[in-house]
Amino acid sequence: MDVISEWLSKETLILLDGAMGTMLFQSGLTSGDSPEEWNIKNPEVVQKIHRSYLEAGSDLLTTNSFGGSRFRLQLHGLDKNVHEINLLAAQNAKIVSEEFDRPILLAGSIGPSGELLSPLGTLTSKEASEGFAEQGKALVDGGVDLLLFETFSALEEVEAGINGIRAVSDIPIAVTMSFDTAGRTMMGISGKEMAEKLCVLDIVAVGANCGANLQDTHAALLEIKSSAGDTPLISRANAGIPQWKGDALHYDGTPEAMASFAMNSYESGASLIGGCCGTTPEHLSIMNRTLRNAVI
């Protein structure tokens, strides 16, 4: 039995964490810098953010490795540091999890390459598989319990990633895609198509994250549910809609609004619920209280 199924055989909910990038920007990360490099340069800050989510009630920590593939790190001249950065991302989360006297899951975050696969682009499926395998192996070496492919928009890229991971590890894999264009991903994939294609690939959970707004993310979740069978559902929306205030990006979703969304997700069948961009420990704390009261 995989770690997600084992947890859900005893509990009805896994509360995920919130945004890493949002919290890093609040801690001094500047636009254009690599968030993942902070695993090396400022591990205490990364660990503090993880700790704040566990204190807010999260059951699962997502590593600071969303852009940790060679494809994204090369933009910062860090593509030779893939293993080190991802290993430390996992270890930073693990160090904090061991401070708490309760079960905590560690998910290794893997984001999209930022490139288009052939024939639309120049990245081949083989190259994508190799790159995601390299990142995934480092996260596994660091001690994560599962890998989470998140914010993807192309099914071909997800499949290449899963194939790459399966060549180096049998670790559980979960997948979320971002639905932000008329109920579809940027590459035109519907929630129904996503579930039909991915739920036969031995993934342990499937769902929606990020997205244009709460309503569209919830609609995508319902579509995914219609074709996901018994695969557990993930709901992890942004904290509302982003708005520029001066030179900073803010999200208009209040903790109360996110708690309401979390309840809607739970009542719609999601069992892994958290927040994406703009979601802070304050949001998670109220989401936790609201969901736990409902579960009890």
C-alpha positions as a Python dict, from the first residue, in 0.01 Angstrom:
ca = {
    (1, 'M'): (0, 0, 0),
    (2, 'D'): (140, 343, -95),
    (3, 'V'): (181, 620, 164),
    (4, 'I'): (-125, 814, 47),
    (5, 'S'): (-356, 513, 54),
    (6, 'E'): (-216, 406, 390),
    (7, 'W'): (-280, 751, 539),
    (8, 'L'): (-632, 772, 395),
    (9, 'S'): (-714, 424, 526),
    (10, 'K'): (-691, 577, 873),
    (11, 'E'): (-787, 943, 815),
    (12, 'T'): (-1022, 1116, 573),
    (13, 'L'): (-797, 1415, 508),
    (14, 'I'): (-438, 1508, 430),
    (15, 'L'): (-387, 1880, 481),
    (16, 'L'): (-119, 2002, 243),
    (17, 'D'): (92, 2313, 296),
    (18, 'G'): (77, 2649, 116),
    (19, 'A'): (300, 2856, -107),
    (20, 'M'): (678, 2838, -82),
    (21, 'G'): (753, 3112, -336),
    (22, 'T'): (518, 3361, -170),
    (23, 'M'): (687, 3308, 165),
    (24, 'L'): (1037, 3330, 15),
    (25, 'F'): (952, 3665, -145),
    (26, 'Q'): (831, 3785, 194),
    (27, 'S'): (1166, 3670, 333),
    (28, 'G'): (1377, 3865, 83),
    (29, 'L'): (1388, 3666, -239),
    (30, 'T'): (1399, 3905, -532),
    (31, 'S'): (1247, 3861, -877),
    (32, 'G'): (1485, 3683, -1112),
    (33, 'D'): (1666, 3493, -837),
    (34, 'S'): (1641, 3117, -796),
    (35, 'P'): (1412, 3013, -507),
    (36, 'E'): (1574, 2670, -511),
    (37, 'E'): (1922, 2812, -450),
    (38, 'W'): (1799, 2917, -106),
    (39, 'N'): (1822, 2550, -10),
    (40, 'I'): (2198, 2606, -22),
    (41, 'K'): (2237, 2972, 71),
    (42, 'N'): (1956, 3020, 323),
    (43, 'P'): (1846, 2678, 450),
    (44, 'E'): (1734, 2824, 782),
    (45, 'V'): (1478, 3041, 601),
    (46, 'V'): (1344, 2745, 401),
    (47, 'Q'): (1322, 2541, 721),
    (48, 'K'): (1141, 2826, 900),
    (49, 'I'): (878, 2832, 625),
    (50, 'H'): (829, 2456, 646),
    (51, 'R'): (801, 2483, 1024),
    (52, 'S'): (536, 2755, 1000),
    (53, 'Y'): (314, 2530, 787),
    (54, 'L'): (348, 2238, 1026),
    (55, 'E'): (262, 2469, 1314),
    (56, 'A'): (-48, 2574, 1117),
    (57, 'G'): (-156, 2209, 1098),
    (58, 'S'): (-23, 2074, 767),
    (59, 'D'): (20, 1699, 736),
    (60, 'L'): (243, 1720, 430),
    (61, 'L'): (539, 1938, 337),
    (62, 'T'): (624, 2017, -24),
    (63, 'T'): (995, 2063, -88),
    (64, 'N'): (1144, 2387, -219),
    (65, 'S'): (1228, 2228, -554),
    (66, 'F'): (952, 2334, -794),
    (67, 'G'): (1208, 2478, -1038),
    (68, 'G'): (1478, 2228, -948),
    (69, 'S'): (1511, 2052, -1282),
    (70, 'R'): (1811, 2110, -1507),
    (71, 'F'): (1578, 2294, -1748),
    (72, 'R'): (1486, 2562, -1496),
    (73, 'L'): (1814, 2578, -1306),
    (74, 'Q'): (2011, 2645, -1623),
    (75, 'L'): (1839, 2985, -1638),
    (76, 'H'): (2038, 3071, -1326),
    (77, 'G'): (2359, 2892, -1425),
    (78, 'L'): (2284, 2620, -1170),
    (79, 'D'): (2217, 2318, -1392),
    (80, 'K'): (2532, 2151, -1260),
    (81, 'N'): (2384, 2167, -909),
    (82, 'V'): (2065, 1967, -969),
    (83, 'H'): (2150, 1686, -730),
    (84, 'E'): (2279, 1910, -451),
    (85, 'I'): (1986, 2152, -466),
    (86, 'N'): (1718, 1883, -469),
    (87, 'L'): (1890, 1669, -209),
    (88, 'L'): (1905, 1969, 24),
    (89, 'A'): (1545, 2064, -55),
    (90, 'A'): (1434, 1724, 68),
    (91, 'Q'): (1666, 1732, 369),
    (92, 'N'): (1549, 2080, 475),
    (93, 'A'): (1193, 1951, 487),
    (94, 'K'): (1296, 1630, 661),
    (95, 'I'): (1492, 1812, 931),
    (96, 'V'): (1185, 2017, 1024),
    (97, 'S'): (945, 1723, 1006),
    (98, 'E'): (1154, 1540, 1266),
    (99, 'E'): (1093, 1821, 1516),
    (100, 'F'): (725, 1723, 1538),
    (101, 'D'): (590, 1424, 1727),
    (102, 'R'): (331, 1324, 1467),
    (103, 'P'): (324, 1163, 1123),
    (104, 'I'): (425, 1400, 843),
    (105, 'L'): (455, 1326, 473),
    (106, 'L'): (724, 1476, 250),
    (107, 'A'): (643, 1543, -116),
    (108, 'G'): (920, 1624, -360),
    (109, 'S'): (794, 1909, -578),
    (110, 'I'): (862, 1886, -952),
    (111, 'G'): (745, 2168, -1177),
    (112, 'P'): (726, 2183, -1557),
    (113, 'S'): (1037, 2230, -1767),
    (114, 'G'): (920, 2562, -1906),
    (115, 'E'): (979, 2428, -2257),
    (116, 'L'): (756, 2278, -2525),
    (117, 'L'): (807, 1917, -2619),
    (118, 'S'): (875, 1820, -2979),
    (119, 'P'): (721, 1871, -3234),
    (120, 'L'): (588, 2200, -3090),
    (121, 'G'): (927, 2276, -2936),
    (122, 'T'): (1282, 2148, -2930),
    (123, 'L'): (1276, 1941, -2609),
    (124, 'T'): (1245, 1571, -2687),
    (125, 'S'): (1049, 1330, -2471),
    (126, 'K'): (1372, 1143, -2396),
    (127, 'E'): (1545, 1460, -2277),
    (128, 'A'): (1247, 1548, -2059),
    (129, 'S'): (1243, 1200, -1906),
    (130, 'E'): (1615, 1216, -1830),
    (131, 'G'): (1589, 1561, -1674),
    (132, 'F'): (1297, 1475, -1448),
    (133, 'A'): (1460, 1144, -1354),
    (134, 'E'): (1773, 1331, -1245),
    (135, 'Q'): (1569, 1564, -1024),
    (136, 'G'): (1346, 1290, -889),
    (137, 'K'): (1638, 1068, -792),
    (138, 'A'): (1795, 1350, -591),
    (139, 'L'): (1469, 1412, -406),
    (140, 'V'): (1437, 1041, -333),
    (141, 'D'): (1796, 1035, -208),
    (142, 'G'): (1700, 1320, 26),
    (143, 'G'): (1423, 1117, 185),
    (144, 'V'): (1088, 1225, 39),
    (145, 'D'): (789, 990, 64),
    (146, 'L'): (643, 1072, -277),
    (147, 'L'): (698, 1295, -578),
    (148, 'L'): (446, 1562, -677),
    (149, 'F'): (435, 1681, -1036),
    (150, 'E'): (253, 2014, -1007),
    (151, 'T'): (130, 2301, -1226),
    (152, 'F'): (176, 2108, -1550),
    (153, 'S'): (-24, 2194, -1860),
    (154, 'A'): (85, 1927, -2113),
    (155, 'L'): (5, 1559, -2067),
    (156, 'E'): (301, 1457, -2283),
    (157, 'E'): (538, 1628, -2043),
    (158, 'V'): (380, 1462, -1739),
    (159, 'E'): (404, 1122, -1907),
    (160, 'A'): (768, 1183, -1995),
    (161, 'G'): (834, 1276, -1633),
    (162, 'I'): (660, 968, -1495),
    (163, 'N'): (849, 743, -1736),
    (164, 'G'): (1175, 905, -1632),
    (165, 'I'): (1107, 856, -1262),
    (166, 'R'): (999, 496, -1314),
    (167, 'A'): (1336, 425, -1475),
    (168, 'V'): (1515, 514, -1150),
    (169, 'S'): (1263, 461, -868),
    (170, 'D'): (931, 303, -770),
    (171, 'I'): (844, 594, -536),
    (172, 'P'): (475, 697, -536),
    (173, 'I'): (386, 980, -778),
    (174, 'A'): (102, 1232, -757),
    (175, 'V'): (9, 1482, -1030),
    (176, 'T'): (-170, 1815, -1042),
    (177, 'M'): (-227, 2035, -1345),
    (178, 'S'): (-319, 2402, -1368),
    (179, 'F'): (-652, 2491, -1529),
    (180, 'D'): (-670, 2855, -1625),
    (181, 'T'): (-802, 2894, -1980),
    (182, 'A'): (-1178, 2832, -2015),
    (183, 'G'): (-1156, 2534, -1783),
    (184, 'R'): (-856, 2385, -1959),
    (185, 'T'): (-483, 2392, -1914),
    (186, 'M'): (-269, 2625, -2123),
    (187, 'M'): (-223, 2334, -2366),
    (188, 'G'): (-599, 2273, -2392),
    (189, 'I'): (-632, 1972, -2161),
    (190, 'S'): (-959, 1927, -1969),
    (191, 'G'): (-987, 1774, -1624),
    (192, 'K'): (-1165, 1473, -1771),
    (193, 'E'): (-886, 1415, -2026),
    (194, 'M'): (-625, 1447, -1754),
    (195, 'A'): (-787, 1185, -1532),
    (196, 'E'): (-854, 944, -1816),
    (197, 'K'): (-492, 959, -1929),
    (198, 'L'): (-308, 965, -1597),
    (199, 'C'): (-511, 750, -1361),
    (200, 'V'): (-411, 437, -1553),
    (201, 'L'): (-42, 517, -1497),
    (202, 'D'): (-29, 400, -1136),
    (203, 'I'): (-30, 745, -977),
    (204, 'V'): (-140, 775, -614),
    (205, 'A'): (-336, 1104, -635),
    (206, 'V'): (-452, 1345, -904),
    (207, 'G'): (-595, 1695, -906),
    (208, 'A'): (-576, 2066, -975),
    (209, 'N'): (-346, 2335, -842),
    (210, 'C'): (-272, 2702, -909),
    (211, 'G'): (-522, 2818, -1177),
    (212, 'A'): (-691, 3145, -1265),
    (213, 'N'): (-939, 3159, -976),
    (214, 'L'): (-1109, 2948, -712),
    (215, 'Q'): (-1420, 2882, -919),
    (216, 'D'): (-1231, 2750, -1221),
    (217, 'T'): (-1010, 2531, -1004),
    (218, 'H'): (-1314, 2382, -834),
    (219, 'A'): (-1483, 2320, -1169),
    (220, 'A'): (-1168, 2142, -1292),
    (221, 'L'): (-1165, 1930, -976),
    (222, 'L'): (-1520, 1812, -1045),
    (223, 'E'): (-1423, 1720, -1401),
    (224, 'I'): (-1123, 1526, -1277),
    (225, 'K'): (-1341, 1347, -1024),
    (226, 'S'): (-1579, 1231, -1298),
    (227, 'S'): (-1306, 1014, -1454),
    (228, 'A'): (-1061, 951, -1168),
    (229, 'G'): (-1229, 642, -1026),
    (230, 'D'): (-1090, 563, -682),
    (231, 'T'): (-776, 773, -723),
    (232, 'P'): (-759, 1029, -436),
    (233, 'L'): (-823, 1389, -539),
    (234, 'I'): (-595, 1688, -476),
    (235, 'S'): (-728, 2044, -448),
    (236, 'R'): (-468, 2318, -417),
    (237, 'A'): (-582, 2653, -552),
    (238, 'N'): (-419, 2994, -543),
    (239, 'A'): (-534, 3227, -266),
    (240, 'G'): (-767, 3416, -497),
    (241, 'I'): (-661, 3640, -785),
    (242, 'P'): (-318, 3811, -799),
    (243, 'Q'): (-306, 4190, -801),
    (244, 'W'): (-7, 4422, -826),
    (245, 'K'): (26, 4670, -540),
    (246, 'G'): (330, 4885, -608),
    (247, 'D'): (610, 4646, -697),
    (248, 'A'): (466, 4351, -506),
    (249, 'L'): (214, 4085, -605),
    (250, 'H'): (-71, 4024, -364),
    (251, 'Y'): (-356, 3771, -371),
    (252, 'D'): (-708, 3878, -278),
    (253, 'G'): (-819, 3547, -123),
    (254, 'T'): (-867, 3591, 252),
    (255, 'P'): (-803, 3305, 496),
    (256, 'E'): (-1181, 3278, 538),
    (257, 'A'): (-1234, 3253, 161),
    (258, 'M'): (-971, 2982, 135),
    (259, 'A'): (-1128, 2794, 426),
    (260, 'S'): (-1463, 2805, 244),
    (261, 'F'): (-1295, 2678, -74),
    (262, 'A'): (-1126, 2402, 124),
    (263, 'M'): (-1464, 2291, 260),
    (264, 'N'): (-1615, 2294, -89),
    (265, 'S'): (-1326, 2079, -208),
    (266, 'Y'): (-1367, 1835, 78),
    (267, 'E'): (-1742, 1807, 23),
    (268, 'S'): (-1674, 1751, -348),
    (269, 'G'): (-1454, 1451, -276),
    (270, 'A'): (-1100, 1590, -237),
    (271, 'S'): (-897, 1430, 39),
    (272, 'L'): (-567, 1615, -16),
    (273, 'I'): (-632, 1985, 31),
    (274, 'G'): (-399, 2282, 58),
    (275, 'G'): (-311, 2608, -110),
    (276, 'C'): (-89, 2729, -392),
    (277, 'C'): (39, 3081, -475),
    (278, 'G'): (-47, 3344, -217),
    (279, 'T'): (-142, 3089, 49),
    (280, 'T'): (33, 3158, 380),
    (281, 'P'): (44, 2983, 718),
    (282, 'E'): (-237, 3218, 827),
    (283, 'H'): (-455, 3080, 549),
    (284, 'L'): (-359, 2722, 636),
    (285, 'S'): (-432, 2768, 1004),
    (286, 'I'): (-794, 2867, 937),
    (287, 'M'): (-831, 2604, 665),
    (288, 'N'): (-703, 2347, 915),
    (289, 'R'): (-946, 2449, 1186),
    (290, 'T'): (-1241, 2456, 948),
    (291, 'L'): (-1165, 2118, 791),
    (292, 'R'): (-1082, 1941, 1116),
    (293, 'N'): (-1409, 2059, 1271),
    (294, 'A'): (-1595, 1925, 969),
    (295, 'V'): (-1414, 1591, 974),
    (296, 'I'): (-1477, 1543, 1343),
}
